[in-house]
Amino acid sequence: MTGRTSRWMMLIPLAVAAALAACGSSSPTTSSSTAATPTPVPTPTAAPATAQCPSGSAVGSALGTTLPDAVVIPNTGTSQLPSGATGISCNYHAATYNVIITVLQNVSASDISQFSQHFPVAFKAVSGVGDVARSFFQSLGAGRNNEGLVAAKGSTVVAVVATYTPATLSQLEALVNSLL
Protein backbone atom coordinates (compact mmCIF):
# COMPACT_ATOMS: atom_id res chain seq x y z
CA MET A 1 0.00 0.00 0.00
CA THR A 2 1.42 3.37 -0.99
CA GLY A 3 1.51 6.38 1.29
CA ARG A 4 -1.00 8.12 -0.96
CA THR A 5 -3.42 5.18 -0.70
CA SER A 6 -3.09 5.01 3.08
CA ARG A 7 -4.03 8.70 3.34
CA TRP A 8 -7.24 8.06 1.41
CA MET A 9 -8.00 4.89 3.38
CA MET A 10 -8.42 6.95 6.54
CA LEU A 11 -10.49 9.78 5.00
CA ILE A 12 -13.08 7.75 3.12
CA PRO A 13 -14.11 5.25 5.82
CA LEU A 14 -14.51 8.19 8.21
CA ALA A 15 -17.06 9.77 5.91
CA VAL A 16 -18.99 6.56 5.25
CA ALA A 17 -18.84 5.41 8.87
CA ALA A 18 -19.91 8.80 10.17
CA ALA A 19 -22.91 8.78 7.86
CA LEU A 20 -23.97 5.35 9.05
CA ALA A 21 -23.16 5.78 12.73
CA ALA A 22 -24.58 9.26 13.14
CA CYS A 23 -28.08 8.10 12.24
CA GLY A 24 -27.92 4.55 13.50
CA SER A 25 -30.72 4.84 16.06
CA SER A 26 -32.84 7.51 14.50
CA SER A 27 -36.29 7.19 12.99
CA PRO A 28 -36.82 8.60 9.52
CA THR A 29 -39.26 11.37 8.82
CA THR A 30 -41.65 10.49 6.04
CA SER A 31 -42.91 12.81 3.37
CA SER A 32 -46.54 12.97 2.33
CA SER A 33 -45.87 14.59 -1.03
CA THR A 34 -48.06 13.33 -3.84
CA ALA A 35 -46.43 15.18 -6.72
CA ALA A 36 -45.48 12.93 -9.62
CA THR A 37 -42.40 14.95 -10.51
CA PRO A 38 -40.21 16.82 -8.08
CA THR A 39 -40.09 20.61 -8.26
CA PRO A 40 -36.64 21.90 -9.18
CA VAL A 41 -34.85 23.24 -6.13
CA PRO A 42 -31.83 25.50 -5.85
CA THR A 43 -28.51 23.77 -5.40
CA PRO A 44 -25.24 25.09 -4.05
CA THR A 45 -22.70 26.30 -6.54
CA ALA A 46 -19.11 25.19 -6.78
CA ALA A 47 -16.68 26.94 -4.49
CA PRO A 48 -12.99 26.62 -3.82
CA ALA A 49 -12.20 23.82 -1.39
CA THR A 50 -10.81 26.40 0.99
CA ALA A 51 -14.26 28.01 1.22
CA GLN A 52 -16.87 27.15 3.78
CA CYS A 53 -19.27 24.27 3.34
CA PRO A 54 -22.44 24.93 1.33
CA SER A 55 -25.28 26.06 3.61
CA GLY A 56 -27.52 23.45 5.15
CA SER A 57 -30.55 25.09 3.58
CA ALA A 58 -29.04 24.85 0.06
CA VAL A 59 -28.01 21.21 0.49
CA GLY A 60 -31.33 20.35 2.15
CA SER A 61 -33.28 21.99 -0.68
CA ALA A 62 -31.25 20.07 -3.25
CA LEU A 63 -31.98 16.79 -1.46
CA GLY A 64 -35.62 17.44 -0.59
CA THR A 65 -35.21 17.74 3.17
CA THR A 66 -34.24 20.15 5.93
CA LEU A 67 -30.65 20.10 7.11
CA PRO A 68 -28.68 22.21 9.57
CA ASP A 69 -25.48 23.94 8.52
CA ALA A 70 -22.49 21.64 8.29
CA VAL A 71 -19.76 20.84 10.71
CA VAL A 72 -16.37 20.53 9.00
CA ILE A 73 -14.82 17.08 9.39
CA PRO A 74 -11.17 17.76 10.26
CA ASN A 75 -8.50 16.39 7.96
CA THR A 76 -5.98 15.27 10.56
CA GLY A 77 -3.42 12.60 11.23
CA THR A 78 -3.01 9.96 8.54
CA SER A 79 -5.90 11.34 6.48
CA GLN A 80 -3.76 14.13 5.03
CA LEU A 81 -4.38 14.92 1.38
CA PRO A 82 -1.82 14.33 -1.37
CA SER A 83 0.70 17.10 -1.95
CA GLY A 84 -0.90 20.11 -3.67
CA ALA A 85 -4.46 18.92 -3.08
CA THR A 86 -7.03 20.91 -1.13
CA GLY A 87 -10.29 19.69 0.27
CA ILE A 88 -13.14 20.02 2.68
CA SER A 89 -15.53 17.47 4.18
CA CYS A 90 -18.85 18.73 5.49
CA ASN A 91 -21.19 16.79 7.79
CA TYR A 92 -24.86 17.85 7.78
CA HIS A 93 -26.31 15.93 10.74
CA ALA A 94 -30.00 16.33 11.49
CA ALA A 95 -32.06 14.40 14.02
CA THR A 96 -32.99 11.74 11.47
CA TYR A 97 -30.77 12.42 8.45
CA ASN A 98 -27.07 12.63 7.78
CA VAL A 99 -25.31 13.95 4.68
CA ILE A 100 -21.57 14.13 4.15
CA ILE A 101 -20.09 16.09 1.27
CA THR A 102 -16.41 15.94 0.39
CA VAL A 103 -14.90 18.26 -2.22
CA LEU A 104 -11.28 17.74 -3.27
CA GLN A 105 -9.34 19.82 -5.76
CA ASN A 106 -6.04 19.25 -7.51
CA VAL A 107 -6.42 15.48 -7.44
CA SER A 108 -6.52 12.88 -10.18
CA ALA A 109 -9.92 11.78 -11.51
CA SER A 110 -8.75 8.21 -10.90
CA ASP A 111 -8.92 8.98 -7.18
CA ILE A 112 -12.66 8.26 -7.25
CA SER A 113 -11.57 4.65 -6.86
CA GLN A 114 -10.31 5.58 -3.38
CA PHE A 115 -13.92 6.48 -2.52
CA SER A 116 -15.79 3.72 -4.32
CA GLN A 117 -13.60 0.92 -2.97
CA HIS A 118 -14.97 1.85 0.47
CA PHE A 119 -18.63 1.94 -0.52
CA PRO A 120 -20.57 -0.48 1.69
CA VAL A 121 -21.96 -2.30 -1.39
CA ALA A 122 -20.93 -2.69 -5.03
CA PHE A 123 -20.98 0.52 -7.04
CA LYS A 124 -22.61 1.29 -10.37
CA ALA A 125 -21.20 3.56 -13.06
CA VAL A 126 -23.21 6.76 -13.54
CA SER A 127 -23.29 8.72 -16.78
CA GLY A 128 -23.98 12.43 -17.12
CA VAL A 129 -22.20 13.45 -13.92
CA GLY A 130 -18.76 14.96 -14.35
CA ASP A 131 -16.22 13.05 -16.44
CA VAL A 132 -16.66 9.83 -14.49
CA ALA A 133 -18.99 8.90 -11.62
CA ARG A 134 -19.99 5.97 -9.43
CA SER A 135 -22.90 5.47 -7.06
CA PHE A 136 -24.16 3.00 -4.47
CA PHE A 137 -27.50 2.27 -2.87
CA GLN A 138 -27.90 0.25 0.31
CA SER A 139 -31.15 -0.56 2.07
CA LEU A 140 -30.79 -0.27 5.83
CA GLY A 141 -34.20 -1.86 6.47
CA ALA A 142 -37.48 -0.37 7.68
CA GLY A 143 -37.58 1.97 4.67
CA ARG A 144 -34.21 3.47 5.53
CA ASN A 145 -31.50 3.86 2.90
CA ASN A 146 -27.88 4.82 2.56
CA GLU A 147 -26.75 6.08 -0.83
CA GLY A 148 -23.79 7.86 -2.24
CA LEU A 149 -22.23 9.26 -5.35
CA VAL A 150 -18.65 10.18 -6.19
CA ALA A 151 -17.69 11.97 -9.38
CA ALA A 152 -14.65 13.58 -10.93
CA LYS A 153 -14.42 16.43 -13.38
CA GLY A 154 -10.95 17.54 -14.36
CA SER A 155 -8.93 17.67 -11.14
CA THR A 156 -11.96 17.99 -8.83
CA VAL A 157 -13.58 15.07 -7.01
CA VAL A 158 -16.91 15.45 -5.19
CA ALA A 159 -18.52 12.77 -3.04
CA VAL A 160 -21.91 12.85 -1.32
CA VAL A 161 -23.18 10.20 1.11
CA ALA A 162 -26.81 10.56 2.25
CA THR A 163 -28.21 8.38 5.02
CA TYR A 164 -31.94 8.20 5.85
CA THR A 165 -32.76 11.17 3.62
CA PRO A 166 -35.64 11.19 1.13
CA ALA A 167 -33.09 12.04 -1.59
CA THR A 168 -33.11 10.22 -4.90
CA LEU A 169 -30.08 9.37 -6.99
CA SER A 170 -31.21 12.09 -9.44
CA GLN A 171 -31.05 14.65 -6.63
CA LEU A 172 -27.58 13.46 -5.61
CA GLU A 173 -26.47 13.71 -9.23
CA ALA A 174 -27.76 17.29 -9.52
CA LEU A 175 -26.07 18.27 -6.25
CA VAL A 176 -22.74 16.74 -7.26
CA ASN A 177 -22.89 18.36 -10.72
CA SER A 178 -23.47 21.74 -9.06
CA LEU A 179 -20.37 21.26 -6.90
CA LEU A 180 -18.05 20.08 -9.68
N, C-alpha and C positions, 0 to 999 in steps of 0.2 A: 504494500500500500504506500503510495507516495504521500509526501507531506501535504500536497494540495488536496488530495482525496481525503486525508484525515481531517483537514479543516472543515470540509463540507460535511463529513460524516457527523460532526457534532452539531452543526447548524440545522440541518434538515430534520433529524429526529426530534430536536427540541420543538420545532414548529409543529410537526405532526402530533407529537405527544401532548404538547400544550393544548392543542385543539381538542383532542380526545379527552384528556384528563380534566380540563377546565369545565366541561359540561357533563361529566360522567354521571352525576346524580340529579340532573335537572330534568324537568318535564317540559316538553315542547309546547309552544303556544301555537294554536291552530288558527288558520285564516278561514273566514267564511266568504271569501270572494267568489262570485259566480261568473265573472267575466271570462269569456272564451279566450281572449287574447290579452296579454298584459299591456298596460299603458306604458309607453316609454318613460323612463325616469332619468334624471340627470346622473351622470357618472363623474367621478373625479378625473382630472386631467393629469397627464404625466408631469412629473416634477423631478428635479435633480434628487438623487438619493440622499444628498445632504440636507434636503428640506424636511419639514415635518411630515408626519403621516397624513394621508387624506382624512378629512373630518369624518366622524362617525355618522353624521347625517348623510353625507354624500355616499359613503359606502353602503349604509343601510338602505338608502333609496335605490341604489343600483341593484341590491340583492332582495328588495321587497320586504324589508323588515326595519326595525328600529335598533340602532346600535349606539353605544356611547362612543366618545372619542377614544382613540387608541392609546395604549401604553406601549412604549418602544421596548422591544425585546433586546437587551444588551448583547452586543457581539463581543464576548470576552473569552479569555482563556484559549483553548484549542480551536475555537470556532472562528478564528481570525480569517479574514478574506484574503484571497490571493493578492500579491503585490500589484498595486495600481487600481485595484477594484474598490468601489464604494458601494454601500448598501444600507438598507434600513429594513427592519422587520417590525411590523405593527400588529398588536394583538387587540382586537375589538371584542371584549368579553362582556356579554350581557347576562342577565339572570338565566336565560335558557338557550342562548346562542353563543357561538364563538367563531370568530373569523380571524385568520392570520394572513397578512399580506407581506410578502417579501419582495423588495425591488433591489436588484443588483445591477450595477453599471460597470462597464469596462471588463466584462467577462466574456468568455467564449460561449457561443450558442450551444455548443456541445455540453456545456455544464448543466443543461436541463436533465441530463442523465443522473447527475448527483442528487436531484430532487426526486425524479421518478423511481429510482431504485429503492427509495425509502417509502414509497406509497404503500399503504397497508394491504392493497390488493393490486392485481395486474392493471397496468395502464392501457389506455386506448389512444391511438394517434388522433389528433383533432386538426381539421383543416380550417383555414380562414382566420386563424388567430396567429399573428406574428409570422415569422418565417418557419417556425416549427413549434408544435405544441402537443402536450400529452395531458390526459385527464384520468381521474379514477372516480368510482362511485362505490360506496360501501354502505350497505344497510346495517344499522346498529340495532334493529328490532324495534317493535312498538311504534312504527312509523317514523323512527328517527334515522337520519342519514348523515354520512360524512362524505364530502366530495371535495375534489381539488382539481386545480388546473395549473400547469406550469407552461410558460411559453417564452420563446426567445425571438427577439427582433434585433438584428445587428449585434451590438455588444451589450444589450440589455436583456435581463432575464427577470420575469415577474411570475411569482407563484401566489396562488390564493387557495387556502384550505378553509372550507365552511362546514361547521358541525352544528347539526340540529336547526339550521336555518331553512326557511321555505324557498331558498334560492334554487333556480334551475341551472343546468349546465349552460344554457343560452345566456343567462344573466352573468354567470362567471366569465364566459367568453367576452361579453361586452365590457365588463369591468377590467379584465386583463388587457384587452385591446386599448382601452382608454389610458392605461398606465404604461403601455409600451412606447 
